[in-house]
């Protein structure tokens, strides 16, 4: 049960950060780079929760 809650919280945080990046007044290239960085960090944290790392 704890694993499921951790994964859901991680998805929620990733979604929220991606939403906030979309609201920032940046050019499209900077937004794209920020989105890629957030997605990579999110995937790494999910893999850590699933005991891959």
PQR file of N, CA, C, O and H, with PARSE charges and radii, in Angstrom:
ATOM      1  N   UNK A   1       0.817  -1.191   0.000 -0.4000 1.5000
ATOM      2  CA  UNK A   1       0.000   0.000   0.000 -0.0000 2.0000
ATOM      3  C   UNK A   1       0.867   1.264   0.000  0.5500 1.7000
ATOM      4  O   UNK A   1       0.536   2.245  -0.666 -0.5500 1.4000
ATOM      5  N   UNK A   2       1.957   1.239   0.735 -0.4000 1.5000
ATOM      6  CA  UNK A   2       2.852   2.385   0.803 -0.0000 2.0000
ATOM      7  C   UNK A   2       3.490   2.657  -0.557  0.5500 1.7000
ATOM      8  O   UNK A   2       3.689   3.812  -0.934 -0.5500 1.4000
ATOM      9  H   UNK A   2       2.226   0.442   1.276  0.4000 1.0000
ATOM     10  N   UNK A   3       3.805   1.602  -1.282 -0.4000 1.5000
ATOM     11  CA  UNK A   3       4.394   1.755  -2.610 -0.0000 2.0000
ATOM     12  C   UNK A   3       3.415   2.439  -3.559  0.5500 1.7000
ATOM     13  O   UNK A   3       3.804   3.311  -4.336 -0.5500 1.4000
ATOM     14  H   UNK A   3       3.643   0.664  -0.976  0.4000 1.0000
ATOM     15  N   UNK A   4       2.173   2.051  -3.496 -0.4000 1.5000
ATOM     16  CA  UNK A   4       1.151   2.643  -4.355 -0.0000 2.0000
ATOM     17  C   UNK A   4       0.970   4.130  -4.055  0.5500 1.7000
ATOM     18  O   UNK A   4       0.842   4.940  -4.972 -0.5500 1.4000
ATOM     19  H   UNK A   4       1.857   1.342  -2.865  0.4000 1.0000
ATOM     20  N   UNK A   5       0.960   4.481  -2.793 -0.4000 1.5000
ATOM     21  CA  UNK A   5       0.827   5.889  -2.408 -0.0000 2.0000
ATOM     22  C   UNK A   5       2.045   6.680  -2.874  0.5500 1.7000
ATOM     23  O   UNK A   5       1.894   7.807  -3.346 -0.5500 1.4000
ATOM     24  H   UNK A   5       1.064   3.823  -2.048  0.4000 1.0000
ATOM     25  N   UNK A   6       3.229   6.128  -2.755 -0.4000 1.5000
ATOM     26  CA  UNK A   6       4.444   6.811  -3.199 -0.0000 2.0000
ATOM     27  C   UNK A   6       4.422   7.050  -4.702  0.5500 1.7000
ATOM     28  O   UNK A   6       4.787   8.130  -5.166 -0.5500 1.4000
ATOM     29  H   UNK A   6       3.352   5.213  -2.371  0.4000 1.0000
ATOM     30  N   UNK A   7       4.000   6.059  -5.454 -0.4000 1.5000
ATOM     31  CA  UNK A   7       3.933   6.197  -6.907 -0.0000 2.0000
ATOM     32  C   UNK A   7       2.888   7.236  -7.297  0.5500 1.7000
ATOM     33  O   UNK A   7       3.126   8.041  -8.198 -0.5500 1.4000
ATOM     34  H   UNK A   7       3.704   5.181  -5.077  0.4000 1.0000
ATOM     35  N   UNK A   8       1.742   7.232  -6.637 -0.4000 1.5000
ATOM     36  CA  UNK A   8       0.704   8.213  -6.943 -0.0000 2.0000
ATOM     37  C   UNK A   8       1.149   9.638  -6.606  0.5500 1.7000
ATOM     38  O   UNK A   8       0.881  10.571  -7.362 -0.5500 1.4000
ATOM     39  H   UNK A   8       1.549   6.579  -5.905  0.4000 1.0000
ATOM     40  N   UNK A   9       1.818   9.798  -5.483 -0.4000 1.5000
ATOM     41  CA  UNK A   9       2.320  11.121  -5.112 -0.0000 2.0000
ATOM     42  C   UNK A   9       3.373  11.588  -6.117  0.5500 1.7000
ATOM     43  O   UNK A   9       3.408  12.767  -6.470 -0.5500 1.4000
ATOM     44  H   UNK A   9       2.035   9.040  -4.869  0.4000 1.0000
ATOM     45  N   UNK A  10       4.216  10.690  -6.574 -0.4000 1.5000
ATOM     46  CA  UNK A  10       5.227  11.044  -7.569 -0.0000 2.0000
ATOM     47  C   UNK A  10       4.573  11.496  -8.865  0.5500 1.7000
ATOM     48  O   UNK A  10       4.977  12.506  -9.442 -0.5500 1.4000
ATOM     49  H   UNK A  10       4.187   9.733  -6.288  0.4000 1.0000
ATOM     50  N   UNK A  11       3.557  10.752  -9.333 -0.4000 1.5000
ATOM     51  CA  UNK A  11       2.844  11.160 -10.543 -0.0000 2.0000
ATOM     52  C   UNK A  11       2.194  12.521 -10.364  0.5500 1.7000
ATOM     53  O   UNK A  11       2.215  13.346 -11.277 -0.5500 1.4000
ATOM     54  H   UNK A  11       3.230   9.932  -8.864  0.4000 1.0000
ATOM     55  N   UNK A  12       1.626  12.756  -9.213 -0.4000 1.5000
ATOM     56  CA  UNK A  12       0.966  14.025  -8.947 -0.0000 2.0000
ATOM     57  C   UNK A  12       1.967  15.179  -8.947  0.5500 1.7000
ATOM     58  O   UNK A  12       1.682  16.246  -9.490 -0.5500 1.4000
ATOM     59  H   UNK A  12       1.608  12.085  -8.471  0.4000 1.0000
ATOM     60  N   UNK A  13       3.113  14.975  -8.353 -0.4000 1.5000
ATOM     61  CA  UNK A  13       4.141  16.022  -8.315 -0.0000 2.0000
ATOM     62  C   UNK A  13       4.665  16.290  -9.724  0.5500 1.7000
ATOM     63  O   UNK A  13       4.860  17.446 -10.099 -0.5500 1.4000
ATOM     64  H   UNK A  13       3.344  14.108  -7.912  0.4000 1.0000
ATOM     65  N   UNK A  14       4.896  15.241 -10.503 -0.4000 1.5000
ATOM     66  CA  UNK A  14       5.371  15.426 -11.875 -0.0000 2.0000
ATOM     67  C   UNK A  14       4.350  16.211 -12.687  0.5500 1.7000
ATOM     68  O   UNK A  14       4.713  17.133 -13.417 -0.5500 1.4000
ATOM     69  H   UNK A  14       4.738  14.302 -10.199  0.4000 1.0000
ATOM     70  N   UNK A  15       3.078  15.851 -12.563 -0.4000 1.5000
ATOM     71  CA  UNK A  15       2.019  16.535 -13.286 -0.0000 2.0000
ATOM     72  C   UNK A  15       1.942  18.006 -12.880  0.5500 1.7000
ATOM     73  O   UNK A  15       1.794  18.883 -13.731 -0.5500 1.4000
ATOM     74  H   UNK A  15       2.783  15.102 -11.969  0.4000 1.0000
ATOM     75  N   UNK A  16       2.042  18.269 -11.588 -0.4000 1.5000
ATOM     76  CA  UNK A  16       1.967  19.636 -11.099 -0.0000 2.0000
ATOM     77  C   UNK A  16       3.150  20.476 -11.586  0.5500 1.7000
ATOM     78  O   UNK A  16       2.968  21.625 -11.987 -0.5500 1.4000
ATOM     79  H   UNK A  16       2.163  17.556 -10.896  0.4000 1.0000
ATOM     80  N   UNK A  17       4.335  19.922 -11.553 -0.4000 1.5000
ATOM     81  CA  UNK A  17       5.515  20.662 -12.007 -0.0000 2.0000
ATOM     82  C   UNK A  17       5.435  20.921 -13.509  0.5500 1.7000
ATOM     83  O   UNK A  17       5.785  22.009 -13.967 -0.5500 1.4000
ATOM     84  H   UNK A  17       4.483  18.989 -11.227  0.4000 1.0000
ATOM     85  N   UNK A  18       4.978  19.933 -14.282 -0.4000 1.5000
ATOM     86  CA  UNK A  18       4.826  20.148 -15.722 -0.0000 2.0000
ATOM     87  C   UNK A  18       3.783  21.223 -16.010  0.5500 1.7000
ATOM     88  O   UNK A  18       3.952  22.020 -16.932 -0.5500 1.4000
ATOM     89  H   UNK A  18       4.694  19.049 -13.911  0.4000 1.0000
ATOM     90  N   UNK A  19       2.715  21.248 -15.233 -0.4000 1.5000
ATOM     91  CA  UNK A  19       1.695  22.286 -15.389 -0.0000 2.0000
ATOM     92  C   UNK A  19       2.267  23.663 -15.081  0.5500 1.7000
ATOM     93  O   UNK A  19       2.021  24.625 -15.809 -0.5500 1.4000
ATOM     94  H   UNK A  19       2.578  20.600 -14.484  0.4000 1.0000
ATOM     95  N   UNK A  20       3.028  23.750 -13.999 -0.4000 1.5000
ATOM     96  CA  UNK A  20       3.622  25.033 -13.622 -0.0000 2.0000
ATOM     97  C   UNK A  20       4.659  25.500 -14.641  0.5500 1.7000
ATOM     98  O   UNK A  20       4.784  26.700 -14.887 -0.5500 1.4000
ATOM     99  H   UNK A  20       3.228  22.968 -13.408  0.4000 1.0000
ATOM    100  N   UNK A  21       5.395  24.578 -15.229 -0.4000 1.5000
ATOM    101  CA  UNK A  21       6.349  24.945 -16.278 -0.0000 2.0000
ATOM    102  C   UNK A  21       5.600  25.521 -17.474  0.5500 1.7000
ATOM    103  O   UNK A  21       6.067  26.472 -18.100 -0.5500 1.4000
ATOM    104  H   UNK A  21       5.293  23.604 -15.030  0.4000 1.0000
ATOM    105  N   UNK A  22       4.436  24.947 -17.793 -0.4000 1.5000
ATOM    106  CA  UNK A  22       3.634  25.473 -18.890 -0.0000 2.0000
ATOM    107  C   UNK A  22       3.129  26.874 -18.627  0.5500 1.7000
ATOM    108  O   UNK A  22       2.878  27.623 -19.572 -0.5500 1.4000
ATOM    109  H   UNK A  22       4.057  24.174 -17.284  0.4000 1.0000
ATOM    110  N   UNK A  23       2.973  27.250 -17.369 -0.4000 1.5000
ATOM    111  CA  UNK A  23       2.482  28.579 -17.017 -0.0000 2.0000
ATOM    112  C   UNK A  23       3.589  29.642 -17.003  0.5500 1.7000
ATOM    113  O   UNK A  23       3.295  30.837 -17.003 -0.5500 1.4000
ATOM    114  H   UNK A  23       3.176  26.642 -16.601  0.4000 1.0000
ATOM    115  N   UNK A  24       4.845  29.221 -16.992 -0.4000 1.5000
ATOM    116  CA  UNK A  24       5.951  30.175 -16.930 -0.0000 2.0000
ATOM    117  C   UNK A  24       6.090  30.946 -18.238  0.5500 1.7000
ATOM    118  O   UNK A  24       5.871  30.392 -19.315 -0.5500 1.4000
ATOM    119  H   UNK A  24       5.084  28.250 -16.993  0.4000 1.0000
ATOM    120  N   UNK A  25       6.450  32.211 -18.144 -0.4000 1.5000
ATOM    121  CA  UNK A  25       6.632  33.015 -19.363 -0.0000 2.0000
ATOM    122  C   UNK A  25       8.028  32.817 -19.961  0.5500 1.7000
ATOM    123  O   UNK A  25       8.864  33.721 -19.934 -0.5500 1.4000
ATOM    124  H   UNK A  25       6.628  32.661 -17.268  0.4000 1.0000
ATOM    125  N   UNK A  26       8.259  31.638 -20.492 -0.4000 1.5000
ATOM    126  CA  UNK A  26       9.538  31.319 -21.122 -0.0000 2.0000
ATOM    127  C   UNK A  26       9.309  31.023 -22.596  0.5500 1.7000
ATOM    128  O   UNK A  26       8.179  30.795 -23.028 -0.5500 1.4000
ATOM    129  H   UNK A  26       7.581  30.903 -20.514  0.4000 1.0000
ATOM    130  N   UNK A  27      10.389  31.027 -23.360 -0.4000 1.5000
ATOM    131  CA  UNK A  27      10.244  30.642 -24.758 -0.0000 2.0000
ATOM    132  C   UNK A  27      10.056  29.134 -24.861  0.5500 1.7000
ATOM    133  O   UNK A  27      10.295  28.401 -23.901 -0.5500 1.4000
ATOM    134  H   UNK A  27      11.307  31.212 -23.010  0.4000 1.0000
ATOM    135  N   UNK A  28       9.636  28.687 -26.010 -0.4000 1.5000
ATOM    136  CA  UNK A  28       9.250  27.280 -26.156 -0.0000 2.0000
ATOM    137  C   UNK A  28      10.428  26.332 -25.978  0.5500 1.7000
ATOM    138  O   UNK A  28      10.255  25.222 -25.477 -0.5500 1.4000
ATOM    139  H   UNK A  28       9.442  29.282 -26.790  0.4000 1.0000
ATOM    140  N   UNK A  29      11.621  26.753 -26.381 -0.4000 1.5000
ATOM    141  CA  UNK A  29      12.787  25.867 -26.239 -0.0000 2.0000
ATOM    142  C   UNK A  29      13.124  25.647 -24.767  0.5500 1.7000
ATOM    143  O   UNK A  29      13.435  24.523 -24.371 -0.5500 1.4000
ATOM    144  H   UNK A  29      11.761  27.656 -26.788  0.4000 1.0000
ATOM    145  N   UNK A  30      13.070  26.688 -23.959 -0.4000 1.5000
ATOM    146  CA  UNK A  30      13.360  26.552 -22.531 -0.0000 2.0000
ATOM    147  C   UNK A  30      12.301  25.687 -21.853  0.5500 1.7000
ATOM    148  O   UNK A  30      12.626  24.881 -20.981 -0.5500 1.4000
ATOM    149  H   UNK A  30      12.817  27.600 -24.280  0.4000 1.0000
ATOM    150  N   UNK A  31      11.044  25.845 -22.243 -0.4000 1.5000
ATOM    151  CA  UNK A  31       9.983  25.004 -21.670 -0.0000 2.0000
ATOM    152  C   UNK A  31      10.195  23.541 -22.030  0.5500 1.7000
ATOM    153  O   UNK A  31      10.002  22.657 -21.196 -0.5500 1.4000
ATOM    154  H   UNK A  31      10.780  26.499 -22.952  0.4000 1.0000
ATOM    155  N   UNK A  32      10.594  23.286 -23.276 -0.4000 1.5000
ATOM    156  CA  UNK A  32      10.813  21.914 -23.710 -0.0000 2.0000
ATOM    157  C   UNK A  32      11.966  21.282 -22.926  0.5500 1.7000
ATOM    158  O   UNK A  32      11.866  20.128 -22.509 -0.5500 1.4000
ATOM    159  H   UNK A  32      10.751  24.005 -23.954  0.4000 1.0000
ATOM    160  N   UNK A  33      13.044  22.014 -22.724 -0.4000 1.5000
ATOM    161  CA  UNK A  33      14.183  21.494 -21.960 -0.0000 2.0000
ATOM    162  C   UNK A  33      13.774  21.230 -20.524  0.5500 1.7000
ATOM    163  O   UNK A  33      14.147  20.203 -19.958 -0.5500 1.4000
ATOM    164  H   UNK A  33      13.125  22.952 -23.063  0.4000 1.0000
ATOM    165  N   UNK A  34      13.013  22.138 -19.920 -0.4000 1.5000
ATOM    166  CA  UNK A  34      12.567  21.953 -18.541 -0.0000 2.0000
ATOM    167  C   UNK A  34      11.642  20.743 -18.427  0.5500 1.7000
ATOM    168  O   UNK A  34      11.736  19.980 -17.466 -0.5500 1.4000
ATOM    169  H   UNK A  34      12.710  22.973 -20.379  0.4000 1.0000
ATOM    170  N   UNK A  35      10.750  20.565 -19.398 -0.4000 1.5000
ATOM    171  CA  UNK A  35       9.858  19.392 -19.377 -0.0000 2.0000
ATOM    172  C   UNK A  35      10.640  18.091 -19.466  0.5500 1.7000
ATOM    173  O   UNK A  35      10.342  17.135 -18.750 -0.5500 1.4000
ATOM    174  H   UNK A  35      10.673  21.185 -20.179  0.4000 1.0000
ATOM    175  N   UNK A  36      11.637  18.050 -20.341 -0.4000 1.5000
ATOM    176  CA  UNK A  36      12.451  16.840 -20.490 -0.0000 2.0000
ATOM    177  C   UNK A  36      13.180  16.528 -19.191  0.5500 1.7000
ATOM    178  O   UNK A  36      13.242  15.369 -18.780 -0.5500 1.4000
ATOM    179  H   UNK A  36      11.879  18.827 -20.923  0.4000 1.0000
ATOM    180  N   UNK A  37      13.732  17.545 -18.542 -0.4000 1.5000
ATOM    181  CA  UNK A  37      14.449  17.340 -17.285 -0.0000 2.0000
ATOM    182  C   UNK A  37      13.507  16.813 -16.209  0.5500 1.7000
ATOM    183  O   UNK A  37      13.862  15.893 -15.471 -0.5500 1.4000
ATOM    184  H   UNK A  37      13.682  18.486 -18.875  0.4000 1.0000
ATOM    185  N   UNK A  38      12.305  17.390 -16.114 -0.4000 1.5000
ATOM    186  CA  UNK A  38      11.337  16.943 -15.109 -0.0000 2.0000
ATOM    187  C   UNK A  38      10.903  15.508 -15.377  0.5500 1.7000
ATOM    188  O   UNK A  38      10.773  14.722 -14.439 -0.5500 1.4000
ATOM    189  H   UNK A  38      12.017  18.137 -16.713  0.4000 1.0000
ATOM    190  N   UNK A  39      10.680  15.158 -16.620 -0.4000 1.5000
ATOM    191  CA  UNK A  39      10.261  13.792 -16.948 -0.0000 2.0000
ATOM    192  C   UNK A  39      11.368  12.795 -16.625  0.5500 1.7000
ATOM    193  O   UNK A  39      11.093  11.715 -16.103 -0.5500 1.4000
ATOM    194  H   UNK A  39      10.786  15.797 -17.382  0.4000 1.0000
ATOM    195  N   UNK A  40      12.612  13.145 -16.929 -0.4000 1.5000
ATOM    196  CA  UNK A  40      13.731  12.239 -16.621 -0.0000 2.0000
ATOM    197  C   UNK A  40      13.861  12.040 -15.113  0.5500 1.7000
ATOM    198  O   UNK A  40      14.033  10.914 -14.646 -0.5500 1.4000
ATOM    199  H   UNK A  40      12.835  14.023 -17.353  0.4000 1.0000
ATOM    200  N   UNK A  41      13.779  13.129 -14.354 -0.4000 1.5000
ATOM    201  CA  UNK A  41      13.865  13.011 -12.896 -0.0000 2.0000
ATOM    202  C   UNK A  41      12.696  12.189 -12.358  0.5500 1.7000
ATOM    203  O   UNK A  41      12.874  11.386 -11.442 -0.5500 1.4000
ATOM    204  H   UNK A  41      13.639  14.044 -14.734  0.4000 1.0000
ATOM    205  N   UNK A  42      11.498  12.384 -12.921 -0.4000 1.5000
ATOM    206  CA  UNK A  42      10.336  11.615 -12.490 -0.0000 2.0000
ATOM    207  C   UNK A  42      10.472  10.135 -12.772  0.5500 1.7000
ATOM    208  O   UNK A  42      10.124   9.306 -11.931 -0.5500 1.4000
ATOM    209  H   UNK A  42      11.353  13.037 -13.665  0.4000 1.0000
ATOM    210  N   UNK A  43      10.972   9.798 -13.944 -0.4000 1.5000
ATOM    211  CA  UNK A  43      11.158   8.382 -14.286 -0.0000 2.0000
ATOM    212  C   UNK A  43      12.193   7.747 -13.371  0.5500 1.7000
ATOM    213  O   UNK A  43      12.013   6.615 -12.924 -0.5500 1.4000
ATOM    214  H   UNK A  43      11.255  10.472 -14.627  0.4000 1.0000
ATOM    215  N   UNK A  44      13.271   8.462 -13.090 -0.4000 1.5000
ATOM    216  CA  UNK A  44      14.303   7.926 -12.198 -0.0000 2.0000
ATOM    217  C   UNK A  44      13.736   7.704 -10.795  0.5500 1.7000
ATOM    218  O   UNK A  44      14.027   6.689 -10.162 -0.5500 1.4000
ATOM    219  H   UNK A  44      13.417   9.382 -13.453  0.4000 1.0000
ATOM    220  N   UNK A  45      12.934   8.642 -10.310 -0.4000 1.5000
ATOM    221  CA  UNK A  45      12.366   8.462  -8.971 -0.0000 2.0000
ATOM    222  C   UNK A  45      11.360   7.314  -8.951  0.5500 1.7000
ATOM    223  O   UNK A  45      11.289   6.578  -7.967 -0.5500 1.4000
ATOM    224  H   UNK A  45      12.697   9.466 -10.824  0.4000 1.0000
ATOM    225  N   UNK A  46      10.583   7.150 -10.018 -0.4000 1.5000
ATOM    226  CA  UNK A  46       9.657   6.009 -10.072 -0.0000 2.0000
ATOM    227  C   UNK A  46      10.412   4.683 -10.114  0.5500 1.7000
ATOM    228  O   UNK A  46      10.006   3.715  -9.470 -0.5500 1.4000
ATOM    229  H   UNK A  46      10.641   7.748 -10.817  0.4000 1.0000
ATOM    230  N   UNK A  47      11.495   4.636 -10.860 -0.4000 1.5000
ATOM    231  CA  UNK A  47      12.282   3.412 -10.895 -0.0000 2.0000
ATOM    232  C   UNK A  47      12.915   3.111  -9.544  0.5500 1.7000
ATOM    233  O   UNK A  47      13.089   1.948  -9.180 -0.5500 1.4000
ATOM    234  H   UNK A  47      11.824   5.422 -11.383  0.4000 1.0000
ATOM    235  N   UNK A  48      13.257   4.150  -8.809 -0.4000 1.5000
ATOM    236  CA  UNK A  48      13.818   3.938  -7.479 -0.0000 2.0000
ATOM    237  C   UNK A  48      12.746   3.392  -6.529  0.5500 1.7000
ATOM    238  O   UNK A  48      13.033   2.527  -5.702 -0.5500 1.4000
ATOM    239  H   UNK A  48      13.116   5.095  -9.105  0.4000 1.0000
ATOM    240  N   UNK A  49      11.502   3.902  -6.650 -0.4000 1.5000
ATOM    241  CA  UNK A  49      10.419   3.373  -5.825 -0.0000 2.0000
ATOM    242  C   UNK A  49      10.121   1.917  -6.148  0.5500 1.7000
ATOM    243  O   UNK A  49       9.749   1.145  -5.264 -0.5500 1.4000
ATOM    244  H   UNK A  49      11.270   4.605  -7.322  0.4000 1.0000
ATOM    245  N   UNK A  50      10.282   1.544  -7.394 -0.4000 1.5000
ATOM    246  CA  UNK A  50      10.003   0.170  -7.799 -0.0000 2.0000
ATOM    247  C   UNK A  50      11.210  -0.744  -7.600  0.5500 1.7000
ATOM    248  O   UNK A  50      11.204  -1.891  -8.048 -0.5500 1.4000
ATOM    249  H   UNK A  50      10.584   2.171  -8.112  0.4000 1.0000
ATOM    250  N   UNK A  51      12.231  -0.243  -6.935 -0.4000 1.5000
ATOM    251  CA  UNK A  51      13.439  -1.004  -6.544 -0.0000 2.0000
ATOM    252  C   UNK A  51      14.231  -1.487  -7.751  0.5500 1.7000
ATOM    253  O   UNK A  51      14.827  -2.563  -7.711 -0.5500 1.4000
ATOM    254  H   UNK A  51      12.235   0.688  -6.571  0.4000 1.0000
ATOM    255  N   UNK A  52      14.242  -0.711  -8.808 -0.4000 1.5000
ATOM    256  CA  UNK A  52      15.098  -1.044  -9.948 -0.0000 2.0000
ATOM    257  C   UNK A  52      16.494  -0.527  -9.696  0.5500 1.7000
ATOM    258  O   UNK A  52      17.477  -1.167 -10.070 -0.5500 1.4000
ATOM    259  H   UNK A  52      13.758   0.163  -8.840  0.4000 1.0000
ATOM    260  N   UNK A  53      16.588   0.648  -9.052 -0.4000 1.5000
ATOM    261  CA  UNK A  53      17.901   1.214  -8.705 -0.0000 2.0000
ATOM    262  C   UNK A  53      18.170   0.968  -7.245  0.5500 1.7000
ATOM    263  O   UNK A  53      19.220   1.360  -6.736 -0.5500 1.4000
ATOM    264  H   UNK A  53      15.789   1.167  -8.748  0.4000 1.0000
TER
END
